[in-house]
Amino acid sequence: MDNYVEQIRLPLVNNYIKIIKSLADYGRNYYHKYLVLPLSVWSKSENNTDINSLISKIRKCEEKGDLSNIAALYKETIVKSVSKNQLDLSIPGNIALSFLKVIKENADIAYSEEALQFINLLYKPFRDFSDFQFKKANRRFEEEIESIPEDQFKELAEITRKHADDIEKERKLSDSLIREFQQSVKDKAPFQVKKDIMSYLLRVSTPKDPNLHKSIYPMIDSIEYMHKGFRKDIMDSVAVLIYHEVVKCIRSGQIKKALLYISKYIVLFRGDPSTPNYDEIDMFEKSFFDLIEKRNLWDSI
């Protein structure tokens, strides 16, 4: 087995979660090719226990908070779920998502041998699927924006403009969220704190006030002081989530919403090409601005 990943980080786990959900949307063939087949080579030996009993064991261990053997149990269950005699193809995806959730919320599990094996088994097929998914989304994005009438295109461009009333509303929202967050952060588990900060960044990042999201940076930095790598995990995870939302919106024809997410990504990560999916977002942005240039609309927007 190739070791592409030596340490499991939050952004990678979030990326895997989004990819598995996307595979389910793309249909049986993609799901089987990029998830089931790669997992089917994990182990040649297979537990004789039926799949439902294995799932029940996992649930009981989680309910008790006994995670001492949970990674090995997940491996047995995933191997069983992709066996030739197991015909319910929803099970491998559900168990994989459940394992990723446990990895995400428990640092000890993320360092386990089984977790690293699982992540590395899916690394190349997931990377290949992501490349395919981006190329398809990029073609769709270009086709969609090309077909938009000029008056509607101008409305889309308004997403990136500043409006004084909107800025004031956003700042009040930001101040309120920061106060609420400061009051609750001490009582929350680390993974929940990360989740709340990510939600905040997604909610308040806007080209209408491109520095607004920085209000939470002092809090991030104070946690970073105690937990090295916290800031990078948070920012890279947000980048991954935004990218997957962009692709999802393009696939469903929600171009305005896709542009909104693209603008959020640009506000948060402009000038940092080491950010996950930076090149892909850059290509989406370039396609949009090339069309503005082509239609000679700079002065009118």
N, C-alpha and C positions, 0 to 999 in steps of 0.2 A: 504493500500500500504506500502510495506517495504521501509524503508529509508536507503539504503546502502550508499548513497552519500549525504553529507550535504553541500559540497561546490564543485562547478564544476570547474575543472582545465583544462588547455589547453591539457595536454597529454591524458586525458580521452576523450575529444571531438575529438581529432585526431584519437584515437582508434575507436570510434564509427563510424566516417566517413569511415575509412578503412574497418570496419566490414560490414557496409551496402553495400559498393561496392563489397565486397567478396560474400555476400549473393546473390547478383544479378548474379554473375558469377556461383555460385553453382547450381542455378536453382530454379524453382517455389516452390518445396516442402520445401526447406530450408528457402527460402525467406518468405514463408507464416508462417512456424513454429516459426522462431526466430524473425521476425519483425512484420508481420501483426497481428498475434494472440495476442501477448503481448500488442500491441497498441489498440486492439479492446476492452479491458476492461477499458480503461482510463476514459470513461464517459458513463453513461447510457442515457443521454440526447443528442440528435443530432440536429444540426442546420438544419432548413428547406431549407436554401439557397443552391443552387446547387454548386458542387465542383468547377467549373470553375469561378463562381462569387466570391467565397471565395479566390481562388488563385489570382484573379484580384485585390481584396482588399489588399492582402498582397503586391503585386507588387507596387500598388499605394502608399501605406504607406512607403515602402522602397525608392521609387523614391523621395518622398517628404522629407525623413529623419524623418518622424513622427513615432517613435518607442514606443510611450506611451502605445499603446494597442496591440503591435505586438505579444507578447507572447501569450496572450489570443486568438488572431486571429489564430495563428499557431495551438493552441490546437483544436479550432473548426474545422479547416481545416483537421488536421490529423485524428480526430475522424470521420469526414465525409469520408475521403479517405479510411478508413478500414471498412466502413459499408457494409452490405451484398449486398446492391443494387449497390455498386460501383465496377465495374468489371475490371477496368484498374489497374492492380497491379503495374504498374510502378509509379503511382502517390504517394503512401505512401512513397516509398523510396526517390523520388525526393523532396517531401515536408520535409521529415525528414532531408535530407542532407542540404536543404535550411535553416531550423531552426537551425541546428548545426552550420552553417556558421555565422548566426546572433549571436548566443550565443558566438561563438569564437571571434567575432570582437567587441562585446559590453558587457562590464563588467556588466552594469545594468541589461541587459537581463539574463545574467548568474545567477543572484541572484533572479530572478523572481520565483514565486511559480510554474508556468507552466513549466519552464525549468527544475527545480528540479524534478517535477513529471515525466516528459518525460525521463530524464536520469535514474531515479530509476526504471521506468517501464521496461526499456530495460537492466538493469544491469545484472540480473541473466540469462536471455536467451542469451545475448551476451557473458557472461562468459562461458556458456555451449557450445555455438558454437565455441568459441575460443579454448576450451579444445579439442573438436572434430577435429577442423581444425589442431591443433598442432600434435595430434596423427597420423592423416592421413599424414601430411607433413613429420613427422619423419620417418614413415615407408617407404615412397617414397624416402626420402633422403638416407636412408641406402641401399635400393635396387639399387638406381642409382649409388652410389659410389662403391658398391660391383661389379657392372658390368663394371666399367671403366678399360680398359687395363692398364698395368703397365706404359707404356711410356706416355700415356695421363694423368695418375694419377700424375706422376712427374711434368708435366706441370701445373697441378692445384696447386700443392704444391708451385710452384714458386711464386704464388700470395703473400705468406707471407714472401718472402725473400727481402732483401735490395739490391738495385742497385744504385750506386753512381750517374749515369746520371739521373735516374728517380728522385732521391732525390733533385738534383739541380733544375730540372724543377718544381717540386712541390713547392719548397721554393719560387721560383720566382712568381709562380701563387699565392701562399698565400700572399706574400707581396703586389702584385698588387690588390688582392681582398680586403685586409685590408684597403689600401689607398682609394680605391673606396668606400668602406663601410663607412669610417670615414667622407668622404665628403658629403654623402647623408643622414646619419642617423638622423641628426637634423630636416630634413624636412618631416620625415615619421611618420605615426601613430604607436602607440606601437605594434599593432598586426603585422604590416608590418615589423617592426624592428625584431620582433621574427622570422618571416618567413625568413628574410634575413640571420640572424645568423644561423638558422637551416640549410639553404641551404649551407652556408659556411662550417659548421661542416661536413655535409654529403659529400661535395666535396673534402675536403682536408684530412680527416681522413684516414690514410694509415699505414700499418705495415712497409712500406718502410722507414718511418720517423715518428715514433709513438708520437713524441712531437710536430709535426708541427701544429696541430689544436689548440694548447694552445696559439698561437699568439693572438687569439681573446679573451682569458680569461680576460685580463685587462679591455676590453670594457664591457664584460658581468658583471664583478664585479662593474664597475662604475655605471651601470644601477641598479644592485642589491642593491646598497647603497641607491638609491632613491625608489626602488620598491622591497620590500622584497618578496622572493619567485620566482623572475624572473629567476634566474639561474636554479633552480630545474625544473621549468616549461619548460625551453628550453631543458635541458638535457633529461628529461623524455620523452618529445615529440619526440626528435631525436631517442631515444631508441625504441619507439613505431613504428615510421615510418620505421626504419631499419628492425625490426622484420617482419612487414607486407610485406616488399619487399622480405625478405628471403623466406617466405612462398609462396609468389606469384611466385618467380623464381623456387622454387622446384616443385610447381604444374605444371609449364609449361616446366619442364625439363631443365631449364637453370642453371645447377649445378655450372658452373664456376662463373656465376654472383652471385649466392646464396652465394658461398664461399667468394666472394669479399665483400658482405654486412656483412657476419659473421665476417670477419676480421676487418671491420670498427667498428662494435659493440664492439669487444674485445679491440681494441685500445682505444676507448672512455670510456669504462665502466669496464674494468678488475678490479676485486677486490671489486666491489660494488654490493653485492647481493640484495640490496634494489631497484636496477634499474628495471623498468618494463621489463618482459620477459627474465630476466637474466637466470633463470633455463632452459628455452626452448633453448636459444642460447647455453648455456653450454652443453646441450645434443647433439645438432648438432655438436658442436666442438669435443666433446668426441667421437662421432661416426666416425668422420673423422680421428682423431688421433689414434683411436683403429685400424682402417684399415691400417694406416701407420705402426703400430706396428706389426699387423698380417702379413703384406707383407714384413716385415723386410727392410723397405725403409729409415730409418732414415739417414743412412750414405750416401745414394745416392741423397738425397734432401737437 
